[in-house]
C-alpha cells in the first residue's frame, strides 16, 4: 500500500506545533514533531537584571505562569545561596498545587474527554451517557469542570494577589503573608472542590480512592460507580482502544514537586524526584548534571553532541532546506529519551495503583490520562494539608532578609514539576546581569525532535504503530497527543506528500 503523508497543524502553550506522519497499511510508520514558532525567551533575558525574571518568566506560559515563576525564584536562590523560611515554601507550594489542579481538571474534561463524543464512537454501549457528560459546553462534566476549576484557581489569587502572571514569589520568600482570612477562604475552596470531585468524578471518599493499590481494586471501584465521570472516561477510553496505543519512551523523568517545608527522613518533596528506568528496575536519584540538549535537528546554531543547559546556547539558525525541522531542542537525560508528566511523577513517587496498572499493560494513552486524574486527587490532599499547616503556623515569617552582598554573580538552577511535567530554569549572572538563561519545558522533553544520534523524541516514538482508521480524520493520533496535554486546537489541516492542502476537519466535536 502506498505511503500517505499527513501534516497536522497543532497548537501548544509555548507556540505552534506540527506533526508530520507517514501512514502505511493503516498505521503510522514515521513521525516528526515540528515546533514551528521561535519565541526567544532565553535571549530576551540576556543582559537583564536578575529580578526582571520575576516579571518576564511567568509570561512564558499563561497556564503554567506560577510554575515558571517558582522555577525562576529557585534558580536565583540557588545562585545566591538563599534559603526561604518554611511558610514561604508552604505558600509557594499551595499556589502551584492549585494551578496544577486547575490544569489537570481542564485538560481531562475540556480537552481530552470531548473527543469521545465523536461520531466514530456512536456504537459504544455508553454512548448516551458519554455525550451527556462530555459534550462541549453542554455535558454535565464539561460545565461543572469549568465552574470548579475556576474555584480552585482562586487560591492563587488569594495568596498571590492575581492569576495568571503573578510575581508574588521573590528570592528569600513571598511578598505577602498568608493571613487568617486568606487561609480560611482557601480551606473553604479546597473543601468545596473536594466534595465535587468525590461526588461527581470519583463517586467515593477521596482517601478511599487514594488507598486503591492495584488494577483489580480500580476495576471493582469503577464497576460499582458506573455513572461517575471517571467510570465513563474509563469506558470510553477502553472502547477507543487507548489502553493499547501511545506508549512512547518507557524511561520516566520527574524533577520532584513541592519541597517539604520540613523535610522528613527519606522524603524531601510531596512528590519525589527521580528517574524511572522501567518496571523491573529501581528508581534512581535524579542527577541534574546528566541533562543535556541536542540541536542536530533543530533550527539553532549547531554544536556537536549535547550540551548541559549551563553551557547551552539558543541562537537561531533557520535552515528550512536542510534536514533540520524544529524550533524545539532535544533534551536528553544520560543521552536517553525521557517521558515526563503525571505518569512519570507517580511512577517515580511509587503510587501503587499506577505502578500496578503499568505492570499490567505498560505505558499507554489511557494510563497517562488516568495518572493525571490520580495526581490531581493527590494534590487536593496535599493542598488541604499545606493550608492546615499554614493555619497552625501563620505567625511565622514569610520572607527572609537577604544579607548584604547576597545578590552576587553566579550560577543556579530551578527544577520542579509543572502541570505537564519536568520544568527547569538554568541561569548565569555576570556583572549583575544575566549572561545566560536556559529553559527546558515539559513539552520540550516530550515533543523533542531527533537528537544527535538520530533517535526520535518521545512523542515521535509514541505515534509509531498507532492505527489510523481514517486518514481524513485520524482521531487516534489526536487521542495520543492530547493524553500529553499539549493544549491542542481542534482544527487540523492535512497535506498530501506534495504539500497540497486536502481539506480541513474538526476533531472532538
DOTORTOR-499307 format. One record per residue (C-alpha): x, y, z; residue in one letter. Coordinates in steps of 0.02 Angstrom, whole numbers, plus 32768, in hexadecimal, padded with zeros to 4 digits. Example, Ala and Ser with C-alpha at 12.3 -4.5 7.8 and 13.67 -1.06 7.14 Angstrom:
BEGIN
+------+------+------+-------+
|    x |    y |    z | lumpa |
+------+------+------+-------+
| 8267 | 7F1F | 8186 |     A |
| 82AC | 7FCB | 8165 |     S |
+------+------+------+-------+
# end
This chain:
BEGIN
+------+------+------+-------+
|    x |    y |    z | lumpa |
+------+------+------+-------+
| 8000 | 8000 | 8000 |     X |
| 803E | 80AE | 7FD4 |     X |
| 8080 | 8118 | 8062 |     X |
| 8017 | 81B1 | 808C |     X |
| 8060 | 824E | 80D9 |     X |
| 7FF2 | 82AF | 8153 |     X |
| 8022 | 8356 | 819C |     X |
| 7FC3 | 8388 | 8238 |     X |
| 7FCB | 843D | 826F |     X |
| 7FB5 | 8446 | 832A |     X |
| 7FC7 | 84C6 | 83B4 |     X |
| 801F | 84BD | 845C |     X |
| 803F | 8536 | 84E9 |     X |
| 80F1 | 855F | 84B1 |     X |
| 80C1 | 8580 | 83FC |     X |
| 8087 | 8523 | 8362 |     X |
| 80AA | 846F | 833C |     X |
| 8099 | 8400 | 82A4 |     X |
| 809C | 8343 | 8297 |     X |
| 80D9 | 82F5 | 81F6 |     X |
| 80A7 | 823E | 81F4 |     X |
| 80BB | 81B6 | 8172 |     X |
| 802D | 8137 | 816B |     X |
| 8041 | 8090 | 8116 |     X |
| 7FC8 | 7FFC | 811C |     X |
| 7F5C | 805A | 8197 |     X |
| 7FE4 | 807E | 8218 |     X |
| 805E | 810A | 823F |     X |
| 810D | 80D4 | 8209 |     X |
| 8169 | 8179 | 8218 |     X |
| 814A | 8218 | 827E |     X |
| 819B | 82C1 | 8291 |     X |
| 816B | 8341 | 8313 |     X |
| 818A | 83EF | 82CD |     X |
| 818F | 8488 | 833D |     X |
| 8162 | 8512 | 82C1 |     X |
| 8172 | 85B0 | 832B |     X |
| 820E | 85FD | 8377 |     X |
| 81E7 | 8665 | 8412 |     X |
| 8294 | 8691 | 8453 |     X |
| 8278 | 86A4 | 850F |     X |
| 832A | 8667 | 8530 |     X |
| 836D | 86F8 | 84C9 |     X |
| 82F3 | 8775 | 8512 |     X |
| 833F | 8754 | 85BE |     X |
| 83F4 | 8774 | 858B |     X |
| 8436 | 8818 | 85D2 |     X |
| 83A3 | 8832 | 8648 |     X |
| 83AC | 8848 | 8703 |     X |
| 838D | 87A5 | 8762 |     X |
| 82EA | 87DF | 87B1 |     X |
| 82A2 | 8802 | 8705 |     X |
| 8288 | 8746 | 86FB |     X |
| 81FD | 8755 | 877C |     X |
| 8196 | 87BB | 8701 |     X |
| 81CB | 8773 | 8659 |     X |
| 81D1 | 86B7 | 8674 |     X |
| 811B | 86A4 | 86AF |     X |
| 80EE | 86E2 | 85FF |     X |
| 813E | 8649 | 85B1 |     X |
| 809B | 85EC | 85CD |     X |
| 7FED | 862A | 85FC |     X |
| 7FBB | 8581 | 8644 |     X |
| 805C | 855E | 86A3 |     X |
| 808E | 860E | 86D4 |     X |
| 809E | 85E1 | 878D |     X |
| 8110 | 854F | 8762 |     X |
| 8184 | 85BC | 86FA |     X |
| 818B | 8640 | 8783 |     X |
| 81B3 | 85B9 | 8803 |     X |
| 823E | 8570 | 8796 |     X |
| 828A | 861D | 877A |     X |
| 8289 | 8643 | 8835 |     X |
| 82D8 | 859A | 885E |     X |
| 8361 | 85BD | 87DF |     X |
| 8386 | 8667 | 882B |     X |
| 8388 | 861F | 88DB |     X |
| 83FD | 8596 | 88A1 |     X |
| 8473 | 8616 | 8854 |     X |
| 8470 | 8685 | 88EE |     X |
| 8471 | 85FE | 8974 |     X |
| 83C9 | 8632 | 89BF |     X |
| 8354 | 85C4 | 8A25 |     X |
| 82A1 | 8604 | 8A37 |     X |
| 8240 | 85EC | 8ADA |     X |
| 81C9 | 8559 | 8AEC |     X |
| 812B | 85C1 | 8AD6 |     X |
| 816B | 8607 | 8A32 |     X |
| 8181 | 8556 | 89F2 |     X |
| 80D0 | 852A | 8A29 |     X |
| 8085 | 85C2 | 89D3 |     X |
| 80E6 | 85A0 | 8933 |     X |
| 80B2 | 84E9 | 8935 |     X |
| 7FFB | 8511 | 8952 |     X |
| 7FFB | 8589 | 88BE |     X |
| 804A | 8509 | 8849 |     X |
| 7FDA | 847C | 8887 |     X |
| 7F3E | 84E1 | 8860 |     X |
| 7F81 | 850E | 87B3 |     X |
| 7FA6 | 8458 | 8788 |     X |
| 7EFD | 841B | 87CA |     X |
| 7EA5 | 8498 | 875A |     X |
| 7F0E | 8464 | 86C4 |     X |
| 7EF5 | 83A9 | 86E1 |     X |
| 7E38 | 83BD | 86F2 |     X |
| 7E28 | 8428 | 8656 |     X |
| 7E97 | 83B9 | 85ED |     X |
| 7E36 | 831D | 8621 |     X |
| 7D84 | 8359 | 8606 |     X |
| 7D92 | 83EE | 8591 |     X |
| 7E14 | 83AC | 8515 |     X |
| 7E2A | 82F0 | 8526 |     X |
| 7D7A | 82B1 | 854D |     X |
| 7D18 | 830D | 84C4 |     X |
| 7D6F | 82A5 | 843D |     X |
| 7D06 | 8211 | 8476 |     X |
| 7C6A | 826A | 8439 |     X |
| 7CAA | 8252 | 8388 |     X |
| 7C37 | 81F4 | 830F |     X |
| 7CBD | 816E | 8305 |     X |
| 7C7E | 812C | 83AB |     X |
| 7BC4 | 812D | 8386 |     X |
| 7BBE | 8071 | 83A6 |     X |
| 7C02 | 807A | 8457 |     X |
| 7B8D | 802D | 84DA |     X |
| 7BA8 | 80C9 | 8543 |     X |
| 7B8E | 8143 | 84B2 |     X |
| 7AFC | 81A4 | 84FB |     X |
| 7B4D | 81B6 | 85A7 |     X |
| 7BF3 | 81E8 | 855A |     X |
| 7BA6 | 8274 | 84F3 |     X |
| 7B3C | 82AD | 8586 |     X |
| 7BDA | 82BD | 85EF |     X |
| 7C5F | 82FB | 8576 |     X |
| 7C0D | 835B | 84E8 |     X |
| 7C63 | 8405 | 84DC |     X |
| 7C07 | 848A | 8541 |     X |
| 7B6E | 841A | 8551 |     X |
| 7BA8 | 837F | 85AE |     X |
| 7B99 | 8384 | 866A |     X |
| 7C50 | 8358 | 8689 |     X |
| 7C89 | 83DE | 860E |     X |
| 7C1D | 8465 | 865C |     X |
| 7C47 | 8436 | 870F |     X |
| 7D01 | 842F | 86E9 |     X |
| 7CF9 | 84E0 | 86A9 |     X |
| 7CA9 | 8516 | 874D |     X |
| 7D17 | 84B9 | 87C8 |     X |
| 7DBC | 84D5 | 876E |     X |
| 7D96 | 858E | 877C |     X |
| 7D7A | 8577 | 8836 |     X |
| 7E1E | 851D | 885C |     X |
| 7E88 | 859F | 8801 |     X |
| 7E41 | 8625 | 8874 |     X |
| 7EBE | 85E3 | 88F4 |     X |
| 7F4C | 8629 | 888A |     X |
| 7EF5 | 86D1 | 8884 |     X |
| 7EDE | 86CC | 8942 |     X |
| 7F96 | 86A7 | 8965 |     X |
| 7FE6 | 8702 | 88D2 |     X |
| 7F70 | 8794 | 88B3 |     X |
| 7F4D | 875F | 87FF |     X |
| 7F50 | 86D1 | 8782 |     X |
| 7F9A | 86B8 | 8704 |     X |
| 8043 | 870D | 86FA |     X |
| 8059 | 872F | 87B2 |     X |
| 8102 | 8766 | 87F6 |     X |
| 80DE | 8741 | 88AD |     X |
| 8176 | 86CF | 88C2 |     X |
| 821C | 8725 | 88DF |     X |
| 82CA | 86EB | 8912 |     X |
| 82BD | 86C9 | 89CC |     X |
| 8201 | 86AA | 89D4 |     X |
| 815D | 86F3 | 899B |     X |
| 8120 | 87A7 | 8996 |     X |
| 8086 | 8791 | 8A04 |     X |
| 805C | 8727 | 8A9B |     X |
| 7FCE | 86AA | 8AA2 |     X |
| 7F53 | 8702 | 8B14 |     X |
| 7ECE | 86A5 | 8B76 |     X |
| 7E49 | 86E1 | 8AFB |     X |
| 7EAB | 86A4 | 8A64 |     X |
| 7EC8 | 85FA | 8AB3 |     X |
| 7E13 | 85E2 | 8AE7 |     X |
| 7DD6 | 8616 | 8A3B |     X |
| 7E53 | 859F | 89EB |     X |
| 7E1E | 850F | 8A5B |     X |
| 7D69 | 852F | 8A2C |     X |
| 7D94 | 852A | 8973 |     X |
| 7DF5 | 8487 | 8984 |     X |
| 7D64 | 8438 | 89E5 |     X |
| 7CE8 | 8470 | 8960 |     X |
| 7D4E | 842A | 88D0 |     X |
| 7D75 | 8389 | 892F |     X |
| 7CBB | 8368 | 894E |     X |
| 7C99 | 837D | 8895 |     X |
| 7D29 | 830A | 8865 |     X |
| 7CED | 8286 | 88DF |     X |
| 7C36 | 828E | 88AD |     X |
| 7C3E | 82A9 | 87F1 |     X |
| 7CE7 | 8270 | 87B3 |     X |
| 7D17 | 81E1 | 8827 |     X |
| 7C77 | 81AA | 8879 |     X |
| 7CC7 | 8190 | 8922 |     X |
| 7D35 | 81D0 | 89AD |     X |
| 7DDA | 821C | 8976 |     X |
| 7E41 | 81BB | 89F4 |     X |
| 7DEF | 8117 | 89C2 |     X |
| 7E16 | 813D | 890C |     X |
| 7ECB | 8164 | 8934 |     X |
| 7ED7 | 80C1 | 8996 |     X |
| 7EB5 | 8059 | 88F8 |     X |
| 7F53 | 7FF4 | 88E2 |     X |
| 7F40 | 7F8B | 8844 |     X |
| 7EE9 | 7F7C | 879D |     X |
| 7E67 | 7F00 | 87DE |     X |
| 7E33 | 7F79 | 8867 |     X |
| 7E1C | 8001 | 87E3 |     X |
| 7DB0 | 7F8D | 8779 |     X |
| 7D40 | 7F69 | 880F |     X |
| 7D35 | 8022 | 883C |     X |
| 7CFE | 8054 | 878D |     X |
| 7C83 | 7FC3 | 877C |     X |
| 7C24 | 7FFD | 8815 |     X |
| 7C21 | 80B3 | 87DB |     X |
| 7BF6 | 80A7 | 8721 |     X |
| 7BA9 | 8155 | 870F |     X |
| 7C3B | 81BB | 8755 |     X |
| 7CA8 | 8223 | 86E2 |     X |
| 7D3E | 81B3 | 8704 |     X |
| 7CDF | 8113 | 86DA |     X |
| 7C97 | 815E | 863A |     X |
| 7D44 | 819A | 8607 |     X |
| 7D8D | 80EE | 8629 |     X |
| 7D05 | 8099 | 85C1 |     X |
| 7D1B | 8112 | 8531 |     X |
| 7DD9 | 8105 | 8530 |     X |
| 7DD7 | 8047 | 8530 |     X |
| 7D51 | 8040 | 84A9 |     X |
| 7DC3 | 80AF | 843F |     X |
| 7E56 | 803C | 8461 |     X |
| 7EC0 | 80C0 | 84B8 |     X |
| 7EFF | 8040 | 8535 |     X |
| 7F64 | 7FF0 | 84A8 |     X |
| 7FB3 | 8083 | 844B |     X |
| 8027 | 8117 | 8466 |     X |
| 80AA | 80CF | 84DB |     X |
| 8144 | 812D | 849E |     X |
| 81DD | 812E | 850E |     X |
| 81DB | 80BB | 85A7 |     X |
| 825B | 8128 | 8601 |     X |
| 820A | 81A8 | 8673 |     X |
| 824E | 824B | 86B9 |     X |
| 820C | 82AA | 8751 |     X |
| 825C | 8346 | 879B |     X |
| 81F6 | 8338 | 883A |     X |
| 8160 | 839E | 8870 |     X |
| 814A | 840F | 8906 |     X |
| 81E2 | 840B | 8979 |     X |
| 81B2 | 83E5 | 8A2D |     X |
| 81C1 | 847A | 8AA0 |     X |
| 8204 | 8400 | 8B21 |     X |
| 8254 | 836B | 8AC7 |     X |
| 8235 | 82BF | 8B0E |     X |
| 82A7 | 8228 | 8B12 |     X |
| 82B3 | 81E5 | 8A61 |     X |
| 823E | 8269 | 8A19 |     X |
| 8267 | 831A | 89E0 |     X |
| 81CB | 833E | 8976 |     X |
| 8112 | 8318 | 8976 |     X |
| 8135 | 82BF | 88D0 |     X |
| 81E8 | 8281 | 88C7 |     X |
| 8265 | 82A3 | 883C |     X |
| 82B8 | 8212 | 87E2 |     X |
| 82CA | 81AB | 8745 |     X |
| 825D | 8114 | 871C |     X |
| 82C5 | 809A | 86B5 |     X |
| 823E | 801A | 8691 |     X |
| 81CD | 7FA7 | 86F5 |     X |
| 8255 | 7F2C | 8726 |     X |
| 82D3 | 7FB2 | 8754 |     X |
| 82DF | 801A | 87F4 |     X |
| 82BC | 80D4 | 87F3 |     X |
| 8363 | 812E | 87F7 |     X |
| 838A | 81DC | 883B |     X |
| 8383 | 826F | 87C4 |     X |
| 842D | 82AF | 878C |     X |
| 8410 | 835B | 873E |     X |
| 84C2 | 835D | 86FB |     X |
| 848F | 82D0 | 8684 |     X |
| 8413 | 833F | 8625 |     X |
| 8446 | 837E | 857B |     X |
| 83F5 | 83C9 | 84E0 |     X |
| 8415 | 839A | 842A |     X |
| 83F9 | 840B | 8394 |     X |
| 8429 | 8399 | 8303 |     X |
| 8377 | 839E | 82BD |     X |
| 8348 | 8448 | 8304 |     X |
| 834F | 84F5 | 82B4 |     X |
| 83D8 | 8534 | 8327 |     X |
| 8490 | 8551 | 830D |     X |
| 84DC | 84A3 | 8307 |     X |
| 854F | 8459 | 8389 |     X |
| 858C | 83A5 | 8398 |     X |
| 8531 | 832B | 840A |     X |
| 84D0 | 8371 | 849C |     X |
| 84F1 | 8400 | 8513 |     X |
| 84BC | 8415 | 85C7 |     X |
| 8448 | 84AC | 85DC |     X |
| 84CE | 8509 | 863F |     X |
| 853A | 84FF | 85A2 |     X |
| 84AF | 8503 | 8522 |     X |
| 8480 | 858B | 84A8 |     X |
| 83E3 | 85BA | 844B |     X |
| 841A | 8612 | 83AC |     X |
| 839F | 8607 | 831A |     X |
| 83DF | 85BD | 8278 |     X |
| 8349 | 85A0 | 8209 |     X |
| 8373 | 8529 | 817B |     X |
| 82CD | 84EB | 8132 |     X |
| 8322 | 8495 | 809F |     X |
| 838D | 8427 | 8111 |     X |
| 835E | 8388 | 816E |     X |
| 8340 | 83EE | 820B |     X |
| 8287 | 8402 | 8231 |     X |
| 825A | 8451 | 82D9 |     X |
| 826E | 84E9 | 8348 |     X |
| 826E | 8471 | 83DC |     X |
| 8311 | 842B | 841D |     X |
| 8326 | 8375 | 844D |     X |
| 8340 | 8365 | 850B |     X |
| 8388 | 82BF | 8544 |     X |
| 83B6 | 8272 | 85EB |     X |
| 8454 | 8208 | 85E5 |     X |
| 843D | 820D | 8529 |     X |
| 8392 | 81B9 | 8538 |     X |
| 82E7 | 81F0 | 84FC |     X |
| 8279 | 8212 | 8594 |     X |
| 81BF | 8220 | 85AF |     X |
| 8182 | 829D | 862F |     X |
| 80D8 | 82CA | 8675 |     X |
| 805C | 8283 | 86F4 |     X |
| 8083 | 81CE | 86C7 |     X |
| 813C | 81EC | 86E8 |     X |
| 8115 | 824A | 8789 |     X |
| 80B0 | 81BB | 87D3 |     X |
| 811E | 812C | 8796 |     X |
| 81B7 | 8180 | 87E1 |     X |
| 815D | 81AA | 8884 |     X |
| 811B | 80F9 | 8895 |     X |
| 805E | 8109 | 8884 |     X |
| 8028 | 8052 | 8896 |     X |
| 7F91 | 805D | 8824 |     X |
| 7FED | 80AD | 8793 |     X |
| 807F | 8035 | 87A6 |     X |
| 8006 | 7FA2 | 87A5 |     X |
| 7FB1 | 7FE4 | 8708 |     X |
| 805A | 7FFD | 86B5 |     X |
| 8090 | 7F4B | 86DD |     X |
| 7FEF | 7F07 | 8692 |     X |
| 7FE8 | 7F68 | 85EF |     X |
| 8085 | 7FD3 | 85E2 |     X |
| 8080 | 808A | 85B8 |     X |
| 7FEF | 80C0 | 8549 |     X |
| 7F83 | 8157 | 8523 |     X |
| 7EFA | 8129 | 859F |     X |
| 7F71 | 8105 | 8630 |     X |
| 7FC5 | 81AC | 860F |     X |
| 7F1C | 8201 | 8620 |     X |
| 7EE8 | 819C | 86B8 |     X |
| 7F8B | 81CE | 870C |     X |
| 7F5F | 8285 | 86F0 |     X |
| 7EBA | 8270 | 874C |     X |
| 7F0E | 8209 | 87D3 |     X |
| 7F92 | 828F | 87EC |     X |
| 7F0A | 8314 | 87F7 |     X |
| 7EBB | 82B8 | 888A |     X |
| 7F63 | 82A8 | 88E1 |     X |
| 7F79 | 8364 | 88CE |     X |
| 7ECF | 8388 | 891A |     X |
| 7F07 | 832A | 89B5 |     X |
| 7FB2 | 837E | 89B6 |     X |
| 7F62 | 8429 | 89A2 |     X |
| 7EEC | 840A | 8A34 |     X |
| 7F7D | 83D4 | 8AA2 |     X |
| 7FE8 | 8469 | 8A6C |     X |
| 7F5F | 84E6 | 8A97 |     X |
| 7F46 | 848F | 8B3F |     X |
| 8000 | 84A3 | 8B62 |     X |
| 7FF5 | 855B | 8B35 |     X |
| 7F61 | 8571 | 8BAA |     X |
| 7FC2 | 8529 | 8C3B |     X |
| 8061 | 858D | 8C18 |     X |
| 8023 | 8629 | 8BC0 |     X |
| 8080 | 869E | 8C36 |     X |
| 8128 | 865B | 8BFC |     X |
| 8188 | 86C7 | 8B7E |     X |
| 8163 | 86BE | 8AC4 |     X |
| 8202 | 8710 | 8A87 |     X |
| 82BA | 8714 | 8AB7 |     X |
| 8323 | 87B1 | 8AB7 |     X |
| 83B1 | 879D | 8A3C |     X |
| 845E | 87BF | 8A80 |     X |
| 84C6 | 884A | 8A34 |     X |
| 8517 | 880F | 8993 |     X |
| 84A2 | 877A | 897E |     X |
| 8470 | 87AC | 88CD |     X |
| 8517 | 877B | 8883 |     X |
| 8553 | 8731 | 87E0 |     X |
| 8545 | 8676 | 87CF |     X |
| 84E4 | 85E4 | 8785 |     X |
| 8445 | 8591 | 87BF |     X |
| 83BD | 8516 | 878C |     X |
| 8305 | 850C | 87B6 |     X |
| 82B7 | 8461 | 8799 |     X |
| 8204 | 8433 | 87C1 |     X |
| 8168 | 83DD | 8780 |     X |
| 80EC | 8444 | 871B |     X |
| 8043 | 8406 | 86DE |     X |
| 8091 | 83AE | 8648 |     X |
| 812C | 836B | 869F |     X |
| 81E2 | 8399 | 86BC |     X |
| 8209 | 8453 | 86AE |     X |
| 82B7 | 849D | 86C1 |     X |
| 8304 | 854B | 86BF |     X |
| 83C2 | 855A | 86B9 |     X |
| 8412 | 8605 | 86D1 |     X |
| 84BB | 865A | 86D1 |     X |
| 84D5 | 8709 | 8718 |     X |
| 856D | 8770 | 86EB |     X |
| 858C | 8828 | 8716 |     X |
| 84DF | 8832 | 8763 |     X |
| 847E | 87F7 | 86CA |     X |
| 844F | 8753 | 8677 |     X |
| 84CF | 871A | 85FA |     X |
| 8477 | 8673 | 85E2 |     X |
| 83C5 | 8639 | 85FE |     X |
| 8389 | 858E | 85C6 |     X |
| 82DC | 8542 | 85DB |     X |
| 82A7 | 848F | 85BB |     X |
| 81EB | 8479 | 85C2 |     X |
| 818F | 83D4 | 85D7 |     X |
| 8152 | 83E3 | 8524 |     X |
| 8207 | 83F0 | 84EA |     X |
| 822C | 8348 | 853C |     X |
| 8195 | 82F3 | 84F0 |     X |
| 818A | 834B | 8447 |     X |
| 8243 | 8350 | 841E |     X |
| 8284 | 832C | 8370 |     X |
| 830C | 82AC | 834F |     X |
| 83B1 | 82BE | 83AB |     X |
| 8465 | 82B4 | 836F |     X |
| 8457 | 81F7 | 835D |     X |
| 83B8 | 8204 | 82F5 |     X |
| 834C | 81BC | 8380 |     X |
| 8298 | 81FE | 8378 |     X |
| 824C | 825B | 840A |     X |
| 81C6 | 8214 | 847D |     X |
| 812D | 8256 | 841E |     X |
| 8178 | 821B | 837B |     X |
| 8192 | 816E | 83C6 |     X |
| 80E4 | 816B | 8413 |     X |
| 8092 | 817D | 8367 |     X |
| 80F2 | 80F0 | 8312 |     X |
| 807B | 805E | 82FA |     X |
| 7FDD | 80BF | 8323 |     X |
| 7F4F | 8082 | 82B2 |     X |
| 7EFD | 8105 | 8244 |     X |
| 7E4F | 80CA | 8214 |     X |
| 7E25 | 8163 | 81AC |     X |
| 7EB5 | 81CD | 8168 |     X |
| 7E3A | 825B | 814C |     X |
| 7E10 | 825B | 8205 |     X |
| 7EA1 | 820C | 8268 |     X |
| 7E4C | 8210 | 8311 |     X |
| 7EC4 | 8191 | 8359 |     X |
| 7F55 | 8209 | 8343 |     X |
| 7EF3 | 8293 | 8399 |     X |
| 7ED1 | 8221 | 842E |     X |
| 7F8A | 81F8 | 8445 |     X |
| 7FC3 | 82AC | 8438 |     X |
| 7F39 | 82EF | 84A8 |     X |
| 7F68 | 8271 | 852E |     X |
| 8008 | 82D7 | 8544 |     X |
| 7FA7 | 837A | 855D |     X |
| 7FF5 | 83E1 | 84D0 |     X |
| 7F63 | 845D | 84CB |     X |
| 7F28 | 8431 | 841D |     X |
| 7EB1 | 8492 | 83B3 |     X |
| 7E26 | 842E | 8361 |     X |
| 7E46 | 8464 | 82AE |     X |
| 7EC0 | 83F5 | 8251 |     X |
| 7F03 | 8406 | 819F |     X |
| 7F39 | 8372 | 8137 |     X |
| 7FBB | 8377 | 80AF |     X |
| 7FE7 | 82F2 | 8031 |     X |
| 8098 | 82C4 | 8000 |     X |
| 809E | 8355 | 7F84 |     X |
| 8073 | 83D0 | 800D |     X |
| 7FC6 | 83F9 | 7FC8 |     X |
| 7F3A | 841B | 8042 |     X |
| 7EB7 | 8393 | 8038 |     X |
| 7E31 | 83D4 | 80AF |     X |
| 7E0D | 8410 | 815D |     X |
| 7DB8 | 83AA | 81E3 |     X |
| 7D80 | 83C2 | 8297 |     X |
| 7DB1 | 8349 | 831E |     X |
| 7D53 | 8325 | 83BE |     X |
| 7CB4 | 8381 | 838F |     X |
+------+------+------+-------+
# end
